[in-house]
Amino acid sequence: MIFVFCSALKRQQKALPLQHFNIFRYTMRFRPKLFDTLRNYSKEKFLKDLMSGLIVGIVALPLAIAFGIASGVSPEKGLYTAIIAGFIISLLGGSKVQIGGPTGAFIVIVYGIVQEFGIAGLTIATIIAGIMLVSMGLLKLGVVIKFIPYPIIVGFTSGIAVTIFATQIKDLFGMSIDSVPADFISKWVVYAQNISTTNLLSLGIGILSIVIIATAPKYSKKIPGSLIAIIVMTILVFVLREYFGITSIETIGDRFSIDASLPKPETPVMTFKTIQTLIPAAFTIAILGAIESLLSATVADGVIGDKHHSNTELIAQGIANIVTPIFGGIPATGAIARTMTNINNGGRTPVAGIIHAIVLLLILLFLGGLTKHIPMACLAGVLVIVAYNMSEWRTFKSLVKGQKSDVAVLITTFLLTVIFDLTIAIELGLVLAVVLFMRRISAATQISIFKHNIDEAEYIEGQNESDKITLPHGVEVYEIEGPFFFGVANKFEETMKMLGDKPKVRIIRMRKVPFMDSTGIHNLKNLVHMSHKDKTKILLSGVNDGVKRALEKAGVDILIGSENICNDITEALDKAEKIINHKERKL
């Protein structure tokens, strides 16, 4: 059926008028990979996608349930997300092999939103996040997202891993705790106070599940260890209940009432006040979704030798996060582990992701009732392994040995994520990274002053090293090396004030200035005004085209005279000499 649908879609795409396709492809820049891959689609590719989709669907089953429960919602909501978001992301996404669905990265933020604002609040926040993601894609911010510093990504990913691990201790140990505090430190205080309520059978189930998941890859690459653990532990707990009367091991059915049917759409009531309150949480969901999906797509590109469309991927992620919560789902993004499973099992087109969603739908409708027998300790074991894989402790360890500024960003983001809040961690982590980056760039920008002569070899290529240019009396050359932005502009102004002298001509050499911002231009204008009062002529030398356009837009060329913007130092010195001679003749 899927193959027939794909073939029909392929024929329909070919039947589209060329001008319509061009508008769709080049004007909107929204290019789902599915349409590209269907051009040369074949039965052989479909069979590979079919096999991969079946396996990925089975892999996604336990993870979707576990992520749903850990996020503070019912298990079927995790399945709804994997089905609906997984289908939309594969259908409209910018990657050939991306598999979408709920991920561990969202557990902390989703749990916090549910605790504070309820399911309705989560629905609204996810829809707002979806709108943000679509906006990012339309504004072509896909490339910009990739420039978020790596220490921030590792810091909050490791922080999320530690937090996920902390949330699973109650179920792993089978503790009898009515309510677990939301904050990290209080959690461990409560765990310590209730350690005596540990259920040894639940703990045994949890530890055995971890062992099975960890060792399964040695014996089978195809069947995921999490699925093996869930099947084995569910059968074991069922036997203990039915034949030995042991009912102390908590299962999903003991805590949740599972609805194994298709969800009905429900549109939430959104007020301005509610939107205003939930925007910070929605921003965190959007940034997390963007980062994780594009990282996953980039990793996949390296494996299959393809190039994803980052902006299309963001739009698809946004649409998925707008639609999914209306049907009871939670935030979704590209899942690296499931994407790699797809690649390793032969999936090479988005059809595999669509099949994975259909497989999950069939499991929900026909086998969903069986999920109530899954022990909670086993799901806790699954998430402990997820947390370990997310922790990136080897990367974390190597980054700690790096530059101090990167270490500061890494540790700050990590601690803020664990102790406080993921939203705060991302915001402050980004601010700290930007500040440290500006500091580094500012330190790299040099301002040199020459009053008598300059080495010709240093400033004019192709000359002998022994040659020097002697500056005419009354001429000074200021060389700026590096970006002239707000972090450096004040440094330049302070240097000018410290000089105190009043040359007849001041040449500002800018050939090594790649760009100027509004603050740099403002300070340059101030210098020109001050120089006019001192009757000092300003000449600019070696201004590149980009900086020149910025100066012209700001009216600097009119202020100093367009004829005083010179191509190189030789031209500027010749002009300076003529200006001085002209002044002397007047005297």
JOSUL-V513929 format. One record per helix or strand. SS is the DSSP state (a for helix, b for strand). FROM is the first residue (numbers start at 1). LEN is the number of residues. Records with the same first field share a line. If there is no record, write none. Layout:
SS->FROM-LEN + FROM-LEN
//
This chain:
a->2-14 + 18-10 + 33-8 + 43-28 + 75-18 + 104-35 + 142-4 + 150-18 + 169-5 + 184-10 + 195-3 + 200-20 + 225-20 + 252-4 + 272-33 + 310-18 + 336-9 + 350-24 + 376-16 + 393-8 + 404-17 + 422-23 + 456-4 + 486-14 + 518-16 + 545-9 + 556-5 + 562-3 + 569-18
b->100-2 + 251-1 + 333-2 + 375-1 + 446-5 + 453-3 + 468-3 + 475-7 + 484-1 + 505-8 + 516-1 + 537-5 + 565-2
//
